[in-house]
Amino acid sequence: MTYLDFEKPLADIEGKAEELRAMGAKTDNLDVEKEAAALDRKAGALLRDMYGSLDAWRKTQVARHPERPHCSDYIRALFADYTPLAGDRTFGDDHAVMGGLARFNDAPCVVIGHEKGSDTKSRITHNFGMARPEGYRKAIRLMDLADRFGLPVITLIDTPGAYPGKGAEERGQSEAIARATEKCLQIGVPLVSVIIGEGGSGGAVAFATANRVVMLEHSIYSVISPEGCASILWKDAEKMREAAEALRLTAQDLKSLGVIDNIVPEPLGGAQRDPIAAIRAVGKQIAASLKELDGKQPADLVRDRREKFLSMGQKGLG
């Protein structure tokens, strides 16, 4: 288990319980289970207290936890017969974006998502989930395919933002993001987006301009990272805690503002502590969202999606 900075007291208690059990396993006639169980109860109470009152910056840390389930984990667990599509037919294949044809609850669909990677090698391969133009153009290909064959689209969002490198800009990064966002608004099939970790800037919006947008309880969704915001506003990246609060980037804030539709509860201690339960909860929410959209005509889906986003920010006006 990787512990975040604010979880260090919890790490100490759980570490002591593990040490006690290790000693008991090595030493005959040494019964340590009672003491270890007491430590487990203490750790559980501390975990409930910590995760019952997470501020925006701590939620940001949890959303970035390296052991949270990634897009590939969700696809393996929730989708059958997954057949990936590669390349944008213009430049190449972007490994930060994965997607293809699949079956969800035995019904055909298209799934698209950002993949961050789970270790050093795979994170470099997937560019830490930061897509280049060819990644967004691959997503456009997939959405076109879904629209042609009447298949619902499910997107899994987990990116710090689009890759800001020179090559990406030379190949039309902004245009590719805009085209992907436009495509989301045009397709006449149900589009459901789930923010499973970070939803950073236009790189996330390009996949999340959907009929239904849901977030995991401890995920984040913002126009800029807290560090980036602090660097711009205060010329000091260390003010990221203040920036995180000001950005209103938590699922709870965004639900109250009407930016997202639903929040998926996470296991106690975050999705990283029980990935199977977290993935199962996301699957149930996707199924519920698709059921809400089932039977709607293409024109209605397009109109409802456009009106949903045009109405954002008007709450309380007039």
Residue frames as qw, qx, qy, qz and C-alpha x, y, z in Angstrom:
[[0.000, 0.888, 0.461, 0.000, 0.00, 0.00, 0.00],
 [0.367, 0.295, -0.013, 0.882, 1.24, 3.46, -0.96],
 [0.238, -0.730, -0.525, 0.367, 0.30, 6.03, 1.68],
 [0.206, 0.797, 0.154, 0.546, -0.33, 9.69, 0.95],
 [0.238, 0.382, -0.423, 0.786, 1.28, 12.40, 3.09],
 [0.466, -0.393, 0.197, -0.767, -1.79, 12.95, 5.24],
 [0.918, -0.160, -0.257, -0.257, -2.14, 9.18, 5.78],
 [0.386, 0.476, -0.689, 0.387, 1.17, 8.80, 7.67],
 [0.428, -0.315, 0.600, -0.598, -0.50, 8.31, 11.10],
 [0.910, 0.114, 0.088, -0.390, -2.58, 5.56, 9.49],
 [0.713, 0.475, -0.509, 0.080, 0.53, 3.99, 7.97],
 [0.003, -0.482, 0.727, -0.489, 2.15, 3.81, 11.42],
 [0.666, -0.137, 0.491, -0.545, -0.82, 2.02, 12.99],
 [0.924, 0.288, -0.043, -0.250, -1.35, -0.43, 10.13],
 [0.506, 0.577, -0.612, 0.191, 2.41, -1.06, 9.98],
 [0.249, -0.406, 0.728, -0.494, 2.48, -1.96, 13.69],
 [0.839, 0.045, 0.311, -0.444, -0.43, -4.39, 13.21],
 [0.828, 0.464, -0.307, -0.067, 1.42, -6.07, 10.34],
 [0.223, 0.574, -0.707, 0.349, 4.61, -6.31, 12.42],
 [0.548, -0.275, 0.602, -0.512, 2.72, -7.91, 15.30],
 [0.920, 0.209, 0.134, -0.303, 1.17, -10.51, 13.02],
 [0.647, 0.577, -0.487, 0.101, 4.55, -11.22, 11.42],
 [0.082, -0.502, 0.740, -0.440, 6.07, -11.79, 14.89],
 [0.736, -0.092, 0.464, -0.483, 3.20, -14.07, 15.85],
 [0.893, 0.382, -0.140, -0.194, 3.69, -16.14, 12.70],
 [0.518, 0.566, -0.591, 0.249, 7.38, -16.65, 13.46],
 [0.046, -0.356, 0.741, -0.568, 7.12, -17.33, 17.20],
 [0.496, -0.293, -0.807, -0.131, 5.34, -20.32, 18.70],
 [0.412, -0.561, -0.642, 0.321, 2.94, -19.74, 21.59],
 [0.126, -0.246, -0.102, 0.955, 2.83, -15.99, 20.95],
 [0.141, 0.674, 0.715, 0.119, -0.76, -14.81, 20.58],
 [0.173, -0.223, 0.014, 0.959, -0.78, -11.32, 19.14],
 [0.016, 0.464, 0.702, 0.540, -4.15, -11.34, 17.40],
 [0.228, -0.793, -0.526, 0.207, -5.94, -9.47, 20.17],
 [0.281, -0.629, 0.054, 0.723, -3.45, -6.60, 20.10],
 [0.192, -0.010, 0.608, 0.770, -3.38, -6.58, 16.29],
 [0.032, -0.622, -0.734, -0.273, -7.19, -6.50, 16.12],
 [0.228, -0.802, -0.323, 0.448, -7.20, -3.52, 18.49],
 [0.234, -0.421, 0.332, 0.811, -4.82, -1.73, 16.17],
 [0.118, 0.301, 0.760, 0.563, -7.05, -2.62, 13.22],
 [0.102, -0.786, -0.608, 0.045, -10.02, -1.01, 14.96],
 [0.262, -0.720, -0.030, 0.641, -7.98, 2.08, 15.72],
 [0.222, -0.154, 0.567, 0.778, -6.85, 2.28, 12.09],
 [0.058, 0.523, 0.776, 0.348, -10.44, 1.86, 10.88],
 [0.151, -0.846, -0.418, 0.294, -11.66, 4.70, 13.09],
 [0.260, -0.580, 0.227, 0.738, -8.82, 6.94, 11.90],
 [0.208, 0.112, 0.718, 0.655, -9.56, 6.07, 8.26],
 [0.005, -0.719, -0.684, -0.128, -13.24, 6.96, 8.68],
 [0.220, -0.824, -0.181, 0.489, -12.29, 10.23, 10.35],
 [0.294, -0.367, 0.437, 0.767, -9.75, 11.14, 7.63],
 [0.088, 0.172, 0.742, 0.641, -11.97, 10.33, 4.67],
 [0.041, -0.726, -0.681, 0.091, -15.08, 11.79, 6.23],
 [0.065, -0.940, -0.125, 0.310, -13.62, 15.29, 6.07],
 [0.648, 0.042, 0.340, 0.681, -11.22, 15.50, 3.11],
 [0.112, 0.774, 0.012, -0.623, -10.56, 19.03, 1.90],
 [0.688, 0.697, -0.020, -0.200, -10.14, 19.83, -1.80],
 [0.193, 0.735, -0.649, -0.042, -6.36, 19.41, -1.82],
 [0.429, -0.255, 0.853, -0.151, -6.50, 16.03, -0.11],
 [0.768, 0.419, 0.418, -0.245, -9.13, 14.89, -2.60],
 [0.492, 0.783, -0.342, -0.166, -6.74, 15.96, -5.34],
 [0.102, -0.551, 0.827, -0.056, -4.06, 13.76, -3.81],
 [0.630, 0.064, 0.739, -0.230, -6.46, 10.82, -3.58],
 [0.709, 0.633, 0.115, -0.288, -7.58, 11.33, -7.21],
 [0.420, 0.746, -0.514, -0.047, -3.92, 11.06, -8.27],
 [0.663, -0.443, 0.593, -0.109, -3.14, 8.02, -6.11],
 [0.228, 0.475, -0.764, -0.372, -0.98, 5.66, -8.22],
 [0.078, 0.010, 0.995, -0.060, -2.91, 2.58, -7.05],
 [0.561, 0.370, 0.298, -0.678, -6.38, 3.79, -8.05],
 [0.651, 0.280, 0.681, 0.187, -7.85, 1.55, -10.77],
 [0.006, -0.423, 0.381, 0.822, -7.05, 2.88, -14.23],
 [0.628, 0.371, -0.176, -0.660, -8.95, 2.81, -17.52],
 [0.468, 0.285, -0.815, -0.188, -7.47, -0.55, -18.51],
 [0.054, 0.009, 0.898, -0.437, -8.64, -2.05, -15.19],
 [0.512, 0.322, 0.350, -0.715, -12.21, -0.89, -15.81],
 [0.608, 0.400, -0.448, -0.520, -12.20, -2.21, -19.36],
 [0.287, 0.203, -0.935, 0.041, -10.91, -5.63, -18.24],
 [0.110, 0.129, 0.835, -0.524, -13.48, -5.90, -15.46],
 [0.412, 0.442, 0.402, -0.688, -16.60, -4.37, -17.01],
 [0.576, 0.574, -0.228, -0.536, -16.36, -4.95, -20.75],
 [0.770, -0.017, 0.628, 0.112, -16.34, -8.19, -22.73],
 [0.689, 0.467, 0.437, 0.340, -15.00, -8.85, -26.23],
 [0.065, -0.900, 0.086, 0.421, -12.96, -5.64, -26.16],
 [0.746, 0.340, 0.317, 0.478, -11.40, -5.03, -29.58],
 [0.244, -0.701, 0.007, 0.670, -9.09, -1.99, -29.59],
 [0.557, 0.773, 0.202, 0.226, -8.81, 0.47, -32.43],
 [0.586, -0.453, 0.116, 0.661, -5.40, 2.04, -33.08],
 [0.373, 0.021, 0.374, 0.849, -4.27, 5.17, -34.88],
 [0.211, 0.656, 0.297, -0.661, -5.85, 8.32, -36.26],
 [0.655, 0.518, 0.475, 0.279, -5.17, 7.67, -39.99],
 [0.202, 0.971, -0.024, 0.124, -3.18, 10.90, -40.02],
 [0.045, 0.807, -0.540, 0.233, -0.06, 10.60, -37.89],
 [0.355, 0.231, -0.878, 0.225, 0.07, 7.58, -35.60],
 [0.639, -0.499, -0.575, -0.112, -1.29, 5.87, -32.50],
 [0.125, -0.602, 0.388, -0.687, -1.46, 7.61, -29.13],
 [0.536, -0.125, -0.816, 0.177, -1.08, 5.18, -26.22],
 [0.065, -0.004, 0.493, -0.868, -2.46, 7.76, -23.75],
 [0.641, 0.138, 0.089, -0.750, -5.90, 7.06, -25.23],
 [0.085, -0.028, 0.987, 0.136, -7.31, 3.57, -25.46],
 [0.576, 0.285, 0.263, -0.720, -10.61, 2.63, -27.00],
 [0.119, 0.115, -0.888, -0.428, -12.48, 0.19, -29.16],
 [0.683, -0.192, -0.387, -0.590, -15.57, -1.93, -29.65],
 [0.041, 0.134, -0.894, 0.426, -16.78, -3.97, -26.69],
 [0.496, -0.479, -0.629, -0.359, -19.80, -5.38, -24.92],
 [0.095, -0.221, 0.552, -0.799, -21.19, -3.89, -21.70],
 [0.542, 0.110, 0.624, -0.552, -23.74, -6.10, -19.94],
 [0.521, 0.196, 0.802, 0.217, -23.78, -8.16, -23.16],
 [0.413, 0.848, 0.315, -0.103, -24.81, -5.15, -25.30],
 [0.668, 0.289, 0.139, 0.671, -22.43, -3.75, -27.96],
 [0.152, -0.966, -0.100, 0.183, -20.88, -0.36, -27.29],
 [0.579, 0.570, -0.217, 0.541, -17.80, 1.79, -27.85],
 [0.614, -0.741, -0.116, 0.247, -15.52, 2.53, -24.90],
 [0.479, 0.656, -0.155, 0.563, -12.85, 5.26, -24.87],
 [0.589, -0.798, -0.099, 0.082, -10.57, 6.37, -22.04],
 [0.163, 0.829, -0.475, 0.246, -7.33, 7.89, -20.85],
 [0.941, -0.200, -0.208, 0.176, -4.74, 5.41, -19.58],
 [0.179, -0.922, 0.327, -0.106, -2.04, 6.66, -17.18],
 [0.648, 0.350, -0.639, 0.221, -0.13, 3.41, -16.65],
 [0.784, -0.590, -0.122, -0.152, 0.59, 1.60, -13.40],
 [0.767, -0.423, 0.124, 0.466, 4.40, 1.52, -13.18],
 [0.172, -0.685, 0.274, 0.653, 7.31, 3.58, -14.47],
 [0.250, -0.064, 0.766, 0.589, 7.57, 1.80, -17.82],
 [0.139, 0.582, 0.771, 0.217, 3.85, 1.85, -18.59],
 [0.047, -0.852, -0.276, 0.443, 3.47, 5.46, -17.43],
 [0.151, -0.515, 0.445, 0.717, 6.12, 6.52, -19.92],
 [0.193, 0.190, 0.852, 0.448, 4.47, 4.42, -22.63],
 [0.005, 0.724, 0.682, 0.107, 1.08, 6.02, -21.94],
 [0.210, 0.439, 0.003, 0.874, 2.57, 9.50, -21.41],
 [0.056, -0.156, -0.635, 0.754, 0.97, 9.68, -17.94],
 [0.185, 0.631, 0.738, -0.151, -2.48, 9.87, -19.54],
 [0.080, 0.696, -0.029, -0.713, -1.74, 13.12, -21.39],
 [0.693, 0.465, 0.533, 0.140, -3.11, 12.76, -24.90],
 [0.196, -0.301, 0.411, 0.838, -1.60, 14.19, -28.07],
 [0.479, 0.330, -0.151, -0.799, -3.67, 15.29, -31.12],
 [0.433, 0.141, -0.821, -0.345, -3.65, 11.77, -32.55],
 [0.031, -0.168, -0.900, 0.400, -5.32, 10.53, -29.36],
 [0.356, 0.425, 0.347, -0.756, -8.23, 12.91, -29.76],
 [0.487, 0.374, -0.466, -0.637, -8.47, 12.07, -33.46],
 [0.223, 0.020, -0.974, -0.027, -8.56, 8.37, -32.59],
 [0.162, 0.334, 0.724, -0.581, -11.46, 9.13, -30.23],
 [0.438, 0.434, -0.073, -0.783, -13.24, 11.00, -33.03],
 [0.376, 0.209, -0.816, -0.387, -12.85, 7.92, -35.26],
 [0.102, -0.156, -0.951, 0.247, -14.42, 5.78, -32.57],
 [0.273, 0.422, 0.462, -0.731, -17.31, 8.18, -31.96],
 [0.447, 0.369, -0.403, -0.708, -17.99, 8.30, -35.71],
 [0.297, 0.067, -0.941, -0.150, -18.04, 4.50, -35.74],
 [0.055, 0.287, 0.813, -0.503, -20.46, 4.42, -32.81],
 [0.366, 0.436, 0.133, -0.811, -22.74, 6.95, -34.46],
 [0.397, 0.284, -0.657, -0.575, -22.76, 5.01, -37.74],
 [0.428, -0.069, -0.896, -0.099, -23.81, 1.75, -36.09],
 [0.557, -0.575, -0.201, -0.565, -26.00, 3.18, -33.31],
 [0.736, -0.170, -0.552, 0.351, -23.77, 2.10, -30.44],
 [0.393, -0.915, -0.075, -0.051, -23.67, 3.92, -27.08],
 [0.517, 0.541, -0.389, 0.536, -20.36, 5.54, -26.13],
 [0.694, -0.701, -0.131, 0.101, -18.82, 5.21, -22.67],
 [0.446, 0.668, -0.330, 0.496, -15.79, 7.35, -21.81],
 [0.764, -0.530, -0.229, 0.286, -13.49, 6.96, -18.82],
 [0.209, 0.886, -0.130, 0.393, -11.68, 10.19, -17.90],
 [0.748, -0.594, 0.033, 0.292, -8.35, 10.21, -16.07],
 [0.641, 0.437, 0.064, 0.628, -5.90, 12.83, -17.31],
 [0.348, -0.520, -0.188, 0.757, -3.97, 15.81, -15.90],
 [0.315, 0.789, 0.018, -0.527, -4.75, 17.47, -19.25],
 [0.809, 0.579, 0.039, 0.088, -3.73, 17.35, -22.88],
 [0.767, -0.192, 0.114, 0.601, 0.00, 17.03, -23.56],
 [0.085, 0.962, 0.057, -0.255, 1.50, 20.54, -23.93],
 [0.637, -0.301, 0.436, 0.560, 4.63, 19.55, -25.87],
 [0.087, 0.551, -0.356, -0.750, 5.96, 21.29, -28.97],
 [0.004, -0.018, 0.895, 0.446, 5.19, 18.36, -31.29],
 [0.095, 0.545, 0.815, -0.173, 1.59, 18.20, -30.08],
 [0.128, 0.738, 0.167, -0.642, 1.12, 21.89, -30.72],
 [0.032, 0.406, -0.607, -0.682, 2.67, 21.58, -34.18],
 [0.041, -0.156, -0.934, -0.319, 0.20, 18.81, -35.04],
 [0.349, -0.371, -0.330, -0.794, -2.83, 20.89, -33.98],
 [0.194, -0.156, -0.854, 0.458, -3.51, 20.06, -30.33],
 [0.247, 0.261, 0.360, -0.861, -6.13, 22.78, -29.78],
 [0.535, 0.193, -0.405, -0.715, -7.94, 21.97, -33.01],
 [0.445, -0.005, -0.892, -0.075, -8.02, 18.26, -32.17],
 [0.035, -0.227, -0.748, 0.622, -9.49, 18.93, -28.71],
 [0.378, 0.287, 0.083, -0.876, -12.10, 21.26, -30.20],
 [0.533, 0.148, -0.637, -0.537, -13.02, 18.68, -32.87],
 [0.312, -0.107, -0.927, 0.179, -13.40, 15.95, -30.25],
 [0.130, 0.294, 0.549, -0.772, -15.63, 18.19, -28.13],
 [0.463, 0.272, -0.237, -0.809, -17.66, 19.06, -31.24],
 [0.454, 0.056, -0.843, -0.285, -18.02, 15.36, -32.08],
 [0.072, -0.197, -0.848, 0.486, -19.34, 14.66, -28.58],
 [0.305, 0.371, 0.293, -0.827, -22.07, 17.23, -29.24],
 [0.451, 0.326, -0.455, -0.695, -22.94, 15.80, -32.67],
 [0.193, 0.057, -0.970, -0.134, -23.33, 12.04, -32.23],
 [0.623, -0.221, -0.151, -0.735, -26.88, 10.76, -32.07],
 [0.748, -0.146, -0.645, 0.051, -26.20, 7.94, -29.60],
 [0.619, -0.779, -0.086, -0.051, -26.14, 7.87, -25.77],
 [0.508, 0.512, -0.428, 0.545, -22.87, 9.22, -24.37],
 [0.702, -0.702, -0.108, -0.052, -21.96, 8.51, -20.74],
 [0.441, 0.600, -0.453, 0.490, -18.73, 9.83, -19.18],
 [0.777, -0.595, -0.185, 0.088, -17.16, 8.77, -15.89],
 [0.167, 0.793, -0.451, 0.374, -14.35, 10.74, -14.25],
 [0.917, -0.228, -0.317, 0.086, -12.41, 8.01, -12.49],
 [0.677, -0.255, -0.171, 0.669, -9.43, 10.09, -11.32],
 [0.136, -0.480, 0.026, 0.866, -8.36, 13.46, -12.68],
 [0.434, 0.714, 0.513, 0.200, -10.43, 15.42, -15.15],
 [0.378, -0.514, 0.076, 0.767, -8.00, 18.08, -16.29],
 [0.071, 0.520, -0.225, -0.821, -8.97, 21.01, -18.51],
 [0.634, 0.449, -0.221, -0.589, -9.94, 20.66, -22.19],
 [0.230, 0.323, -0.912, -0.104, -8.17, 17.32, -22.32],
 [0.169, 0.188, 0.901, -0.354, -11.01, 15.96, -20.18],
 [0.452, 0.476, 0.238, -0.716, -13.86, 18.01, -21.66],
 [0.362, 0.406, -0.630, -0.555, -13.06, 16.56, -25.09],
 [0.298, -0.041, -0.950, -0.087, -14.29, 13.17, -23.81],
 [0.092, -0.336, -0.786, 0.511, -16.82, 14.36, -21.22],
 [0.328, 0.129, -0.065, -0.934, -19.29, 16.53, -23.16],
 [0.151, -0.104, -0.975, -0.126, -21.85, 13.84, -22.51],
 [0.507, -0.489, -0.451, -0.548, -25.54, 13.19, -21.84],
 [0.755, -0.643, -0.102, -0.071, -24.57, 11.95, -18.39],
 [0.388, 0.586, -0.523, 0.481, -21.38, 12.94, -16.56],
 [0.799, -0.581, -0.123, -0.094, -20.60, 11.12, -13.32],
 [0.213, 0.694, -0.573, 0.380, -17.63, 11.28, -10.96],
 [0.706, -0.198, -0.615, 0.290, -16.14, 8.95, -8.44],
 [0.459, -0.833, -0.303, 0.063, -16.47, 10.37, -4.93],
 [0.506, -0.705, 0.160, 0.470, -12.82, 11.39, -4.59],
 [0.596, 0.328, 0.383, 0.624, -12.09, 12.31, -8.20],
 [0.087, -0.650, -0.078, 0.751, -11.53, 15.90, -9.40],
 [0.454, 0.590, 0.530, 0.407, -12.59, 17.90, -12.46],
 [0.191, -0.810, -0.091, 0.547, -11.18, 21.36, -13.14],
 [0.507, 0.862, 0.017, -0.006, -10.15, 23.88, -15.76],
 [0.380, 0.692, -0.520, 0.326, -6.54, 23.78, -14.55],
 [0.722, -0.171, -0.582, 0.333, -4.50, 21.91, -11.94],
 [0.451, -0.866, -0.184, 0.115, -4.26, 23.50, -8.47],
 [0.630, -0.371, 0.185, 0.656, -0.50, 23.91, -8.96],
 [0.354, 0.358, 0.439, 0.744, -1.00, 25.61, -12.33],
 [0.173, -0.852, -0.395, -0.297, -3.68, 27.89, -10.92],
 [0.562, -0.753, -0.073, 0.334, -1.48, 28.87, -7.97],
 [0.589, -0.107, 0.288, 0.748, 1.45, 29.60, -10.28],
 [0.177, 0.557, 0.436, 0.685, -0.69, 31.96, -12.37],
 [0.307, -0.844, -0.335, -0.284, -2.62, 33.73, -9.60],
 [0.555, -0.825, 0.083, 0.066, -0.01, 33.91, -6.85],
 [0.454, 0.726, -0.499, 0.131, 3.22, 33.15, -8.74],
 [0.207, -0.450, 0.795, -0.348, 3.70, 30.40, -6.17],
 [0.630, -0.003, -0.706, -0.324, 2.88, 26.75, -6.86],
 [0.237, -0.023, -0.839, 0.490, 3.01, 26.05, -3.10],
 [0.370, 0.102, 0.327, -0.864, -0.36, 27.79, -2.73],
 [0.327, -0.045, -0.822, -0.464, -2.00, 24.79, -4.40],
 [0.102, -0.365, -0.857, 0.350, -4.16, 24.14, -1.31],
 [0.185, 0.506, 0.252, -0.804, -5.81, 27.56, -1.59],
 [0.296, 0.281, -0.551, -0.728, -6.15, 27.09, -5.35],
 [0.173, -0.149, -0.965, -0.126, -7.81, 23.68, -4.92],
 [0.055, 0.511, 0.677, -0.527, -10.47, 25.23, -2.68],
 [0.208, 0.524, -0.041, -0.825, -11.04, 28.15, -5.05],
 [0.175, 0.189, -0.761, -0.596, -11.39, 25.91, -8.12],
 [0.717, 0.064, 0.344, -0.603, -14.41, 24.02, -6.69],
 [0.410, 0.419, -0.740, -0.330, -13.02, 20.87, -8.30],
 [0.234, -0.086, 0.931, -0.268, -14.50, 18.16, -6.07],
 [0.144, -0.303, -0.867, -0.369, -17.37, 15.91, -7.10],
 [0.141, -0.620, -0.671, 0.380, -19.49, 17.35, -4.29],
 [0.012, -0.531, 0.007, 0.847, -18.92, 20.95, -5.43],
 [0.106, 0.141, -0.645, -0.744, -19.57, 20.13, -9.08],
 [0.114, -0.434, -0.888, -0.103, -22.77, 18.22, -8.29],
 [0.070, -0.677, -0.482, 0.551, -24.10, 21.24, -6.35],
 [0.035, 0.514, -0.238, -0.823, -23.20, 23.51, -9.28],
 [0.748, 0.489, 0.287, -0.344, -24.98, 21.26, -11.78],
 [0.212, 0.669, -0.627, -0.338, -21.82, 20.46, -13.76],
 [0.171, 0.144, -0.970, -0.094, -22.12, 16.70, -13.19],
 [0.645, -0.258, -0.389, -0.605, -25.13, 14.45, -12.78],
 [0.890, -0.409, -0.141, -0.142, -24.17, 11.82, -10.19],
 [0.073, -0.696, 0.676, -0.229, -21.47, 10.85, -7.70],
 [0.866, 0.009, -0.497, -0.052, -20.31, 7.25, -7.42],
 [0.610, -0.726, 0.275, -0.161, -19.45, 6.35, -3.78],
 [0.510, 0.516, -0.668, 0.163, -15.97, 4.94, -3.22],
 [0.798, -0.301, -0.488, 0.185, -14.92, 2.30, -0.68],
 [0.468, -0.880, 0.032, 0.074, -13.72, 3.66, 2.66],
 [0.571, -0.534, 0.393, 0.484, -10.22, 5.01, 2.12],
 [0.276, 0.651, -0.385, -0.593, -10.68, 5.54, -1.63],
 [0.882, 0.362, -0.129, -0.272, -10.88, 3.35, -4.72],
 [0.392, 0.588, -0.694, 0.137, -7.25, 2.30, -4.27],
 [0.339, -0.324, 0.771, -0.432, -8.13, 0.32, -1.11],
 [0.571, 0.218, 0.775, -0.163, -10.77, -1.82, -2.81],
 [0.120, 0.308, -0.525, -0.785, -10.49, -1.51, -6.62],
 [0.052, -0.236, -0.934, -0.262, -12.96, -4.35, -7.24],
 [0.002, 0.654, 0.659, -0.372, -15.71, -2.64, -5.24],
 [0.042, 0.600, -0.071, -0.796, -14.98, 0.72, -6.90],
 [0.084, 0.147, -0.736, -0.656, -15.12, -0.78, -10.40],
 [0.032, -0.414, -0.909, -0.041, -18.34, -2.61, -9.57],
 [0.031, 0.684, 0.432, -0.586, -19.94, 0.65, -8.36],
 [0.089, 0.465, -0.362, -0.803, -18.92, 2.42, -11.56],
 [0.044, -0.083, -0.900, -0.426, -20.42, -0.41, -13.62],
 [0.013, 0.582, 0.780, -0.228, -23.75, -0.05, -11.81],
 [0.062, 0.686, 0.138, -0.711, -23.79, 3.70, -12.43],
 [0.058, 0.274, -0.636, -0.719, -22.98, 3.28, -16.13],
 [0.028, -0.305, -0.930, -0.201, -25.81, 0.76, -16.44],
 [0.019, 0.680, 0.584, -0.443, -28.23, 3.12, -14.68],
 [0.048, 0.588, -0.160, -0.791, -27.22, 6.05, -16.88],
 [0.062, 0.089, -0.792, -0.600, -27.63, 4.04, -20.09],
 [0.008, 0.474, 0.879, -0.052, -31.04, 2.86, -18.92],
 [0.062, 0.683, 0.307, -0.660, -32.13, 6.51, -18.46],
 [0.143, 0.541, -0.391, -0.731, -31.14, 7.24, -22.05],
 [0.252, 0.076, 0.930, 0.256, -32.48, 4.04, -23.59],
 [0.262, 0.624, 0.735, 0.041, -35.12, 4.56, -26.27],
 [0.045, 0.802, 0.065, -0.592, -34.40, 8.25, -26.87],
 [0.692, 0.672, 0.216, 0.153, -34.28, 9.37, -30.47],
 [0.674, 0.092, 0.040, 0.732, -30.93, 10.59, -31.90],
 [0.085, 0.653, 0.144, 0.739, -32.24, 14.16, -32.31],
 [0.578, -0.767, -0.144, -0.239, -33.40, 14.21, -28.68],
 [0.835, -0.326, -0.055, 0.440, -30.04, 12.95, -27.42],
 [0.487, 0.308, 0.085, 0.813, -28.19, 15.64, -29.38],
 [0.169, -0.733, -0.177, -0.635, -30.60, 18.40, -28.28],
 [0.713, -0.682, -0.158, -0.039, -30.55, 17.37, -24.60],
 [0.788, -0.145, -0.040, 0.597, -26.75, 17.20, -24.61],
 [0.310, 0.444, 0.104, 0.834, -26.36, 20.65, -26.14],
 [0.364, -0.751, -0.183, -0.520, -28.95, 22.22, -23.82],
 [0.811, -0.493, -0.219, 0.228, -27.30, 20.60, -20.81],
 [0.644, -0.097, -0.019, 0.758, -24.00, 22.35, -21.49],
 [0.107, 0.536, 0.210, 0.811, -25.47, 25.64, -22.68],
 [0.501, -0.746, -0.271, -0.344, -27.43, 25.94, -19.42],
 [0.746, -0.292, -0.319, 0.506, -24.38, 25.52, -17.19],
 [0.351, -0.017, -0.138, 0.926, -23.47, 28.64, -15.25],
 [0.223, -0.436, -0.311, -0.814, -26.96, 30.09, -15.46],
 [0.522, -0.495, -0.682, 0.134, -28.07, 28.78, -12.08],
 [0.354, -0.619, -0.373, 0.593, -29.20, 31.65, -9.91],
 [0.175, -0.054, 0.257, 0.949, -29.03, 34.24, -12.71],
 [0.230, -0.369, -0.500, -0.749, -31.90, 36.57, -13.58]]
